[in-house]
Amino acid sequence: MTNPKLATLRRSISDMLARRGQPAEFADEDSLFDSGLLDSASAVNILLELESTFGIDLGDPDFDISQIDSFAEITQLAESRS
């Protein structure tokens, strides 16, 4: 991973998983929310980080919350808005 902002976000997600008693390691394609690994509070934290770090407008009509279920989707979202 070459993008330091995405690397920081990945570490944040790993920390969230560990705090919930889940393994901190996860694959890019692993479901984070539909699987129940993370909860709505974690989603809010990820959304805030996407907004502040990547400038993603959460009020954008094209934004869909399902775009953050996996790190691969989060990466795609972040890179498409950069």
C-alpha positions in Angstrom: 0.0 0.0 0.0 1.6 3.2 -1.1 -0.9 5.8 0.1 0.1 6.8 3.7 -3.5 8.1 4.4 -5.0 4.7 3.5 -2.3 3.0 5.6 -3.3 5.2 8.6 -7.0 4.4 8.0 -6.2 0.6 7.8 -4.4 0.9 11.2 -7.5 2.7 12.6 -9.7 -0.1 11.4 -7.4 -2.7 12.9 -7.5 -0.9 16.2 -11.3 -0.8 16.1 -11.4 -4.5 15.4 -9.1 -5.2 18.3 -11.1 -3.1 20.7 -14.2 -5.2 19.7 -12.3 -8.5 20.4 -11.8 -9.3 16.8 -8.5 -10.2 15.1 -6.8 -7.0 14.0 -5.7 -8.4 10.7 -8.2 -8.4 7.8 -8.1 -8.9 4.1 -9.1 -6.0 1.8 -12.2 -7.9 0.6 -13.4 -8.9 4.1 -16.8 -7.6 5.1 -16.4 -5.3 8.0 -20.0 -4.4 8.8 -22.4 -6.9 7.1 -20.3 -9.6 8.9 -20.8 -7.9 12.2 -17.1 -7.4 12.8 -17.6 -3.6 13.3 -20.6 -1.7 14.6 -22.3 1.6 13.7 -20.1 3.6 16.0 -17.1 2.3 14.0 -18.9 3.3 10.8 -19.2 6.8 12.1 -15.5 6.9 13.0 -14.6 5.7 9.5 -16.9 8.1 7.8 -15.5 11.0 9.8 -12.0 10.0 8.8 -13.0 9.7 5.2 -14.6 13.2 5.4 -11.6 14.9 7.1 -8.7 13.1 5.5 -10.0 12.5 2.0 -12.6 15.3 1.6 -15.4 13.0 0.9 -18.8 14.8 1.1 -21.1 12.5 3.0 -24.0 14.6 1.9 -23.3 13.9 -1.8 -26.3 12.1 -3.3 -24.0 9.6 -4.9 -22.6 8.5 -1.6 -23.8 5.1 -0.4 -23.0 3.7 3.0 -22.5 0.3 1.5 -19.3 1.7 -0.1 -17.5 1.2 3.2 -18.2 -2.5 3.9 -14.7 -3.6 3.0 -11.3 -2.0 2.9 -11.2 -2.5 -0.9 -14.5 -0.5 -1.2 -13.2 2.2 1.1 -10.0 2.4 -0.9 -12.0 2.7 -4.2 -14.1 5.4 -2.7 -11.2 7.4 -1.3 -9.3 7.1 -4.5 -12.3 8.1 -6.7 -12.8 11.3 -4.7 -9.1 12.3 -4.5 
